[in-house]
Protein backbone atom coordinates (compact mmCIF):
# COMPACT_ATOMS: atom_id res chain seq x y z
CA UNK A 1 0.00 0.00 0.00
CA UNK A 2 2.92 2.36 0.65
CA UNK A 3 4.08 1.97 -2.96
CA UNK A 4 0.63 2.87 -4.31
CA UNK A 5 0.39 5.88 -2.01
CA UNK A 6 3.84 7.09 -3.04
CA UNK A 7 3.10 6.75 -6.75
CA UNK A 8 -0.34 8.35 -6.45
CA UNK A 9 1.19 11.32 -4.65
CA UNK A 10 3.93 11.66 -7.28
CA UNK A 11 1.42 11.44 -10.13
CA UNK A 12 -0.94 13.93 -8.48
CA UNK A 13 1.64 16.61 -7.78
CA UNK A 14 3.54 15.97 -11.00
CA UNK A 15 0.60 16.71 -13.25
CA UNK A 16 1.56 20.40 -13.48
CA UNK A 17 4.39 19.40 -15.85
CA UNK A 18 1.81 18.34 -18.48
CA UNK A 19 -0.42 21.32 -19.15
CA UNK A 20 -3.35 19.55 -20.80
CA UNK A 21 -3.59 16.89 -18.08
CA UNK A 22 -3.18 19.48 -15.34
CA UNK A 23 -5.96 21.59 -16.90
CA UNK A 24 -8.37 18.66 -17.00
CA UNK A 25 -7.45 17.79 -13.42
CA UNK A 26 -8.16 21.35 -12.26
CA UNK A 27 -11.50 21.25 -14.08
CA UNK A 28 -12.36 17.97 -12.33
CA UNK A 29 -11.32 19.37 -8.97
CA UNK A 30 -13.24 22.59 -9.58
CA UNK A 31 -16.35 20.74 -10.72
CA UNK A 32 -16.43 18.52 -7.63
CA UNK A 33 -15.72 21.46 -5.33
CA UNK A 34 -18.49 23.49 -6.97
CA UNK A 35 -20.93 20.62 -6.60
CA UNK A 36 -20.11 20.17 -2.91
CA UNK A 37 -20.31 23.94 -2.35
CA UNK A 38 -23.68 24.26 -4.12
CA UNK A 39 -25.11 21.24 -2.30
CA UNK A 40 -24.08 22.46 1.15
CA UNK A 41 -25.33 26.02 0.58
CA UNK A 42 -28.64 24.76 -0.85
CA UNK A 43 -29.20 22.25 1.95
CA UNK A 44 -28.23 24.86 4.56
CA UNK A 45 -30.81 27.23 3.06
CA UNK A 46 -33.43 24.47 3.09
CA UNK A 47 -32.54 23.45 6.64
CA UNK A 48 -32.79 27.09 7.73
CA UNK A 49 -36.35 27.44 6.44
CA UNK A 50 -37.37 24.01 7.75
CA UNK A 51 -35.88 24.73 11.17
CA UNK A 52 -37.91 27.94 11.39
CA UNK A 53 -41.05 25.97 10.44
CA UNK A 54 -40.34 23.35 13.11
CA UNK A 55 -39.67 26.05 15.73
CA UNK A 56 -42.95 27.74 14.82
CA UNK A 57 -44.68 24.37 15.04
CA UNK A 58 -43.28 23.73 18.52
CA UNK A 59 -44.15 27.27 19.67
CA UNK A 60 -47.77 27.28 18.53
CA UNK A 61 -49.05 23.71 18.12
CA UNK A 62 -49.93 21.03 20.63
CA UNK A 63 -47.07 18.66 21.49
CA UNK A 64 -49.34 15.68 22.21
CA UNK A 65 -53.02 14.81 22.23
CA UNK A 66 -55.04 12.28 24.21
CA UNK A 67 -58.36 11.23 22.69
CA UNK A 68 -60.68 8.22 23.01
CA UNK A 69 -60.09 5.29 20.67
CA UNK A 70 -63.82 4.84 20.10
CA UNK A 71 -66.37 7.63 20.10
CA UNK A 72 -65.79 11.37 20.46
CA UNK A 73 -66.26 11.92 24.20
CA UNK A 74 -63.40 11.49 26.68
CA UNK A 75 -64.51 9.70 29.84
CA UNK A 76 -63.57 11.33 33.18
CA UNK A 77 -61.29 14.03 31.74
CA UNK A 78 -60.84 15.70 35.15
CA UNK A 79 -59.57 12.48 36.72
CA UNK A 80 -57.27 11.86 33.78
CA UNK A 81 -55.88 15.41 33.99
CA UNK A 82 -55.20 14.92 37.72
CA UNK A 83 -53.21 11.74 37.04
CA UNK A 84 -51.17 13.50 34.38
CA UNK A 85 -50.54 16.54 36.60
CA UNK A 86 -49.23 14.27 39.34
CA UNK A 87 -46.96 12.27 37.01
CA UNK A 88 -45.84 15.16 34.77
CA UNK A 89 -46.23 18.40 36.76
CA UNK A 90 -44.35 20.50 34.18
CA UNK A 91 -46.76 19.66 31.33
CA UNK A 92 -49.52 22.10 30.32
CA UNK A 93 -52.92 20.40 29.87
CA UNK A 94 -55.83 21.93 27.93
CA UNK A 95 -59.33 20.45 27.51
CA UNK A 96 -60.60 20.60 23.93
CA UNK A 97 -63.86 20.33 21.98
CA UNK A 98 -64.12 20.78 18.22
CA UNK A 99 -66.90 21.12 15.69
CA UNK A 100 -68.26 23.03 12.71
CA UNK A 101 -70.66 25.94 12.80
CA UNK A 102 -71.91 28.74 10.62
CA UNK A 103 -70.39 32.07 11.61
CA UNK A 104 -72.04 35.27 10.41
CA UNK A 105 -71.26 38.96 10.61
CA UNK A 106 -73.05 42.05 9.33
CA UNK A 107 -71.58 41.45 5.86
CA UNK A 108 -71.38 37.69 5.30
CA UNK A 109 -71.84 34.20 6.71
CA UNK A 110 -69.35 31.36 6.21
CA UNK A 111 -68.79 27.88 7.68
CA UNK A 112 -65.90 27.65 10.12
CA UNK A 113 -64.18 25.24 12.48
CA UNK A 114 -64.98 25.94 16.12
CA UNK A 115 -62.44 25.04 18.80
CA UNK A 116 -63.27 25.31 22.47
CA UNK A 117 -60.29 25.51 24.81
CA UNK A 118 -60.10 25.63 28.59
CA UNK A 119 -57.14 28.03 28.53
CA UNK A 120 -58.86 31.00 26.84
CA UNK A 121 -61.47 33.40 28.19
CA UNK A 122 -62.67 35.25 25.08
CA UNK A 123 -63.51 34.61 21.44
CA UNK A 124 -60.86 34.94 18.74
CA UNK A 125 -60.70 34.28 15.02
CA UNK A 126 -57.78 33.56 12.72
CA UNK A 127 -56.85 35.91 9.85
CA UNK A 128 -58.55 33.65 7.27
CA UNK A 129 -61.95 33.83 8.96
CA UNK A 130 -61.53 37.53 9.73
CA UNK A 131 -60.88 38.26 6.06
CA UNK A 132 -63.88 36.22 4.90
CA UNK A 133 -66.25 37.93 7.32
CA UNK A 134 -64.69 41.38 7.02
CA UNK A 135 -64.32 41.77 10.79
CA UNK A 136 -61.66 42.81 13.28
CA UNK A 137 -61.12 43.00 17.02
CA UNK A 138 -64.27 44.34 18.71
CA UNK A 139 -66.67 43.15 15.99
CA UNK A 140 -69.78 41.14 16.86
CA UNK A 141 -70.48 37.78 15.26
CA UNK A 142 -73.24 35.17 15.45
CA UNK A 143 -72.35 31.49 15.83
CA UNK A 144 -75.07 29.17 14.53
CA UNK A 145 -74.91 25.48 15.47
CA UNK A 146 -76.38 22.49 13.66
CA UNK A 147 -78.02 21.51 16.96
CA UNK A 148 -81.62 22.60 17.42
CA UNK A 149 -83.91 23.57 20.28
CA UNK A 150 -87.68 23.56 20.47
CA UNK A 151 -89.44 26.91 20.50
CA UNK A 152 -93.09 27.98 20.10
CA UNK A 153 -92.26 28.47 16.42
CA UNK A 154 -90.82 24.96 16.08
CA UNK A 155 -87.20 23.67 16.13
CA UNK A 156 -84.61 26.40 15.58
CA UNK A 157 -80.81 26.16 15.45
CA UNK A 158 -78.92 27.21 18.55
CA UNK A 159 -77.42 30.65 18.07
CA UNK A 160 -75.17 32.77 20.26
CA UNK A 161 -73.77 36.26 19.74
CA UNK A 162 -70.17 36.98 20.68
CA UNK A 163 -67.67 39.82 20.50
CA UNK A 164 -64.34 39.05 18.85
CA UNK A 165 -61.57 40.06 21.22
CA UNK A 166 -58.58 39.45 18.96
CA UNK A 167 -57.34 38.16 15.63
CA UNK A 168 -55.18 35.20 16.63
CA UNK A 169 -52.49 33.54 14.51
CA UNK A 170 -53.57 30.61 12.40
CA UNK A 171 -52.63 27.09 13.42
CA UNK A 172 -49.69 25.58 11.48
CA UNK A 173 -51.00 23.96 8.30
CA UNK A 174 -54.56 25.28 8.78
CA UNK A 175 -56.36 26.49 5.66
CA UNK A 176 -60.00 26.86 6.77
CA UNK A 177 -61.24 29.65 9.04
CA UNK A 178 -61.05 28.89 12.76
CA UNK A 179 -63.07 30.36 15.63
CA UNK A 180 -61.63 29.85 19.11
CA UNK A 181 -64.06 29.99 22.02
CA UNK A 182 -63.89 29.47 25.79
CA UNK A 183 -64.58 25.84 26.63
CA UNK A 184 -67.99 26.41 28.24
CA UNK A 185 -69.29 28.47 25.31
CA UNK A 186 -68.10 25.85 22.82
CA UNK A 187 -69.63 23.02 24.89
CA UNK A 188 -72.95 24.84 25.02
CA UNK A 189 -73.19 25.35 21.27
CA UNK A 190 -71.64 22.05 20.13
CA UNK A 191 -72.82 19.57 22.76
CA UNK A 192 -75.31 21.27 25.03
CA UNK A 193 -73.50 19.80 28.03
CA UNK A 194 -70.03 19.71 29.60
CA UNK A 195 -68.32 17.16 27.37
CA UNK A 196 -64.60 17.01 26.56
CA UNK A 197 -63.34 15.42 23.35
CA UNK A 198 -59.58 15.46 23.90
CA UNK A 199 -56.72 16.73 26.03
CA UNK A 200 -53.94 18.71 24.39
CA UNK A 201 -50.59 18.79 26.15
CA UNK A 202 -47.50 20.96 25.79
CA UNK A 203 -44.00 20.62 27.23
CA UNK A 204 -41.64 23.34 25.91
CA UNK A 205 -38.62 21.58 27.46
CA UNK A 206 -39.08 18.29 25.59
CA UNK A 207 -41.81 18.63 22.94
CA UNK A 208 -40.67 15.75 20.72
CA UNK A 209 -40.41 13.25 23.58
CA UNK A 210 -43.68 14.07 25.32
CA UNK A 211 -45.64 11.36 23.51
CA UNK A 212 -43.39 8.53 24.68
CA UNK A 213 -43.53 9.77 28.27
CA UNK A 214 -47.33 9.89 28.15
CA UNK A 215 -47.44 6.32 26.86
CA UNK A 216 -45.31 5.26 29.81
CA UNK A 217 -47.65 6.96 32.30
CA UNK A 218 -50.88 5.68 30.66
CA UNK A 219 -49.70 2.26 29.49
CA UNK A 220 -52.58 0.60 31.39
CA UNK A 221 -55.25 2.69 29.61
CA UNK A 222 -56.18 0.77 26.47
CA UNK A 223 -59.15 3.04 25.75
CA UNK A 224 -57.00 6.08 24.97
CA UNK A 225 -55.17 7.09 21.82
CA UNK A 226 -51.98 9.08 22.40
CA UNK A 227 -50.64 11.09 19.45
CA UNK A 228 -47.24 12.75 19.68
CA UNK A 229 -45.98 15.83 17.84
CA UNK A 230 -44.81 13.82 14.82
CA UNK A 231 -48.12 12.00 14.48
CA UNK A 232 -50.13 15.21 14.81
CA UNK A 233 -48.14 16.81 11.98
CA UNK A 234 -47.30 13.78 9.84
CA UNK A 235 -48.18 15.41 6.52
CA UNK A 236 -46.12 18.54 7.17
CA UNK A 237 -43.05 16.68 8.46
CA UNK A 238 -43.23 14.15 5.61
CA UNK A 239 -43.40 16.99 3.09
CA UNK A 240 -40.32 18.60 4.65
CA UNK A 241 -38.39 15.32 4.50
CA UNK A 242 -39.37 14.65 0.88
CA UNK A 243 -38.40 18.19 -0.06
CA UNK A 244 -34.93 17.72 1.41
CA UNK A 245 -34.43 14.37 -0.36
CA UNK A 246 -35.54 15.70 -3.75
CA UNK A 247 -33.39 18.83 -3.45
CA UNK A 248 -30.40 16.67 -2.50
CA UNK A 249 -30.90 14.47 -5.56
CA UNK A 250 -31.49 17.41 -7.94
CA UNK A 251 -28.51 19.50 -6.84
CA UNK A 252 -26.40 16.36 -6.35
CA UNK A 253 -26.50 15.76 -10.11
CA UNK A 254 -23.72 18.37 -10.26
CA UNK A 255 -21.54 15.90 -8.37
CA UNK A 256 -22.43 13.14 -10.84
CA UNK A 257 -21.37 15.29 -13.79
CA UNK A 258 -18.14 16.23 -11.99
CA UNK A 259 -17.48 12.54 -11.25
CA UNK A 260 -17.82 11.71 -14.95
CA UNK A 261 -15.27 14.42 -15.68
CA UNK A 262 -13.00 12.86 -13.06
CA UNK A 263 -13.39 9.49 -14.78
CA UNK A 264 -12.09 11.03 -18.02
CA UNK A 265 -9.26 12.68 -16.12
CA UNK A 266 -8.10 9.46 -14.47
CA UNK A 267 -8.33 7.64 -17.81
CA UNK A 268 -6.18 10.37 -19.39
CA UNK A 269 -3.57 10.07 -16.64
CA UNK A 270 -3.54 6.30 -17.13
CA UNK A 271 -2.93 6.82 -20.86
CA UNK A 272 -0.12 9.29 -20.14
CA UNK A 273 1.52 6.86 -17.71
CA UNK A 274 1.15 3.69 -19.80
CA UNK A 275 4.96 3.25 -20.11
CA UNK A 276 5.45 3.63 -16.36
CA UNK A 277 2.62 1.20 -15.72
CA UNK A 278 4.12 -1.34 -18.13
CA UNK A 279 7.47 -1.13 -16.33
CA UNK A 280 5.77 -1.54 -12.95
CA UNK A 281 3.80 -4.54 -14.26
CA UNK A 282 7.01 -6.04 -15.63
CA UNK A 283 8.65 -5.65 -12.22
CA UNK A 284 5.84 -7.71 -10.72
CA UNK A 285 3.25 -5.17 -9.56
CA UNK A 286 -0.11 -6.93 -9.76
CA UNK A 287 -2.99 -5.48 -11.80
CA UNK A 288 -5.12 -5.07 -8.67
CA UNK A 289 -2.42 -2.84 -7.18
CA UNK A 290 -2.28 -0.80 -10.39
CA UNK A 291 -6.03 -0.28 -10.11
CA UNK A 292 -5.58 0.66 -6.48
CA UNK A 293 -2.99 3.25 -7.54
CA UNK A 294 -5.49 5.10 -9.73
CA UNK A 295 -8.22 4.63 -7.17
CA UNK A 296 -6.04 6.50 -4.68
CA UNK A 297 -5.30 9.13 -7.31
CA UNK A 298 -9.02 9.77 -7.92
CA UNK A 299 -9.83 9.76 -4.21
CA UNK A 300 -7.01 12.25 -3.66
CA UNK A 301 -8.50 14.64 -6.22
CA UNK A 302 -11.99 14.05 -4.80
CA UNK A 303 -10.83 14.61 -1.22
CA UNK A 304 -9.22 17.96 -2.02
CA UNK A 305 -12.33 19.07 -3.92
CA UNK A 306 -14.75 17.80 -1.25
CA UNK A 307 -13.04 19.45 1.71
CA UNK A 308 -12.37 22.69 -0.15
CA UNK A 309 -15.98 22.91 -1.37
CA UNK A 310 -17.35 21.94 2.05
CA UNK A 311 -15.25 24.55 3.82
CA UNK A 312 -16.33 27.25 1.38
CA UNK A 313 -19.99 26.20 1.63
CA UNK A 314 -20.01 26.22 5.43
CA UNK A 315 -18.23 29.59 5.54
CA UNK A 316 -20.60 31.24 3.02
CA UNK A 317 -23.70 29.80 4.72
CA UNK A 318 -22.54 30.99 8.13
CA UNK A 319 -21.71 34.47 6.81
CA UNK A 320 -25.05 34.87 5.02
CA UNK A 321 -26.97 33.73 8.09
CA UNK A 322 -25.11 35.97 10.55
CA UNK A 323 -25.17 39.05 8.32
CA UNK A 324 -28.81 38.73 7.17
CA UNK A 325 -27.63 39.76 3.71
CA UNK A 326 -30.76 38.36 2.02
CA UNK A 327 -33.79 40.12 3.60
CA UNK A 328 -37.35 38.83 3.26
CA UNK A 329 -40.60 40.82 3.08
CA UNK A 330 -42.03 41.52 6.53
CA UNK A 331 -45.32 39.91 7.47
CA UNK A 332 -45.06 37.08 4.94
CA UNK A 333 -42.35 34.86 6.42
CA UNK A 334 -41.70 33.99 10.06
CA UNK A 335 -38.12 35.26 9.67
CA UNK A 336 -36.83 38.64 8.52
CA UNK A 337 -33.97 37.32 6.34
CA UNK A 338 -33.13 34.13 4.51
CA UNK A 339 -31.94 31.66 7.19
CA UNK A 340 -29.04 29.26 6.74
CA UNK A 341 -28.49 26.38 9.17
CA UNK A 342 -25.40 24.19 8.75
CA UNK A 343 -26.05 20.66 9.99
CA UNK A 344 -22.79 18.74 10.67
CA UNK A 345 -24.35 15.43 9.66
CA UNK A 346 -25.47 17.02 6.40
CA UNK A 347 -21.93 18.24 5.67
CA UNK A 348 -20.49 14.78 6.38
CA UNK A 349 -23.12 13.19 4.11
CA UNK A 350 -22.22 15.51 1.23
CA UNK A 351 -18.49 14.86 1.69
CA UNK A 352 -19.10 11.11 1.83
CA UNK A 353 -21.19 11.28 -1.36
CA UNK A 354 -18.42 13.20 -3.16
CA UNK A 355 -15.76 10.71 -2.04
CA UNK A 356 -17.94 7.75 -3.01
CA UNK A 357 -18.56 9.14 -6.49
CA UNK A 358 -14.83 9.91 -6.87
CA UNK A 359 -13.92 6.35 -5.87
CA UNK A 360 -16.52 4.87 -8.25
CA UNK A 361 -15.30 7.01 -11.17
CA UNK A 362 -11.65 6.18 -10.47
CA UNK A 363 -12.35 2.47 -10.14
CA UNK A 364 -14.26 2.47 -13.44
CA UNK A 365 -11.46 4.34 -15.21
CA UNK A 366 -8.84 1.90 -13.94
CA UNK A 367 -10.64 -1.28 -15.09
CA UNK A 368 -8.81 -1.50 -18.45
CA UNK A 369 -5.52 -1.71 -16.54
CA UNK A 370 -6.42 -5.18 -15.27
CA UNK A 371 -6.68 -6.51 -18.85
CA UNK A 372 -3.57 -4.80 -20.27
CA UNK A 373 -0.48 -6.87 -20.98
CA UNK A 374 2.85 -5.63 -19.61
CA UNK A 375 4.47 -5.56 -23.05
CA UNK A 376 1.60 -3.57 -24.58
CA UNK A 377 2.64 -0.38 -22.81
CA UNK A 378 6.18 -0.61 -24.27
CA UNK A 379 5.29 -1.70 -27.80
CA UNK A 380 5.21 1.79 -29.32
CA UNK A 381 7.63 3.51 -26.92
Secondary structure, DSSP 8 states (H G I E B T S, - for coil): -HHHHHHHHHHHHTGGGSHHHHHHHHHHHHHHHHHHHHHHHHHHHHHHHHHHHHHHHHHHS-SEEEEESSSS--TTHHHHHHHHHHH-TTSEEEEEEEEEEEEE-SS-EEEEEEEEETT--SEEEEHHHHHHHT--TT-EEEEEEEEEEEETTEEEEEEEEEEEEEEE---TT--S-EEEEEHHHHHHHHTSS----EEEEE-TTSSTTHHHHHHHHTTT-TTEEEEEHHHHTHHHHHHHHHHHHHHHHHHHHHHHHHHHHHHHHHHHHHHHTHHHHHHHHHTT--HHHHHHHHHHHHHHHHHHHHHHHHHHHHHHHHHHHHHT-SB--TTTSSSSB------HHHHHHHHHHHHHHHHHHHHHHTHHHHT--TGGGGTT-
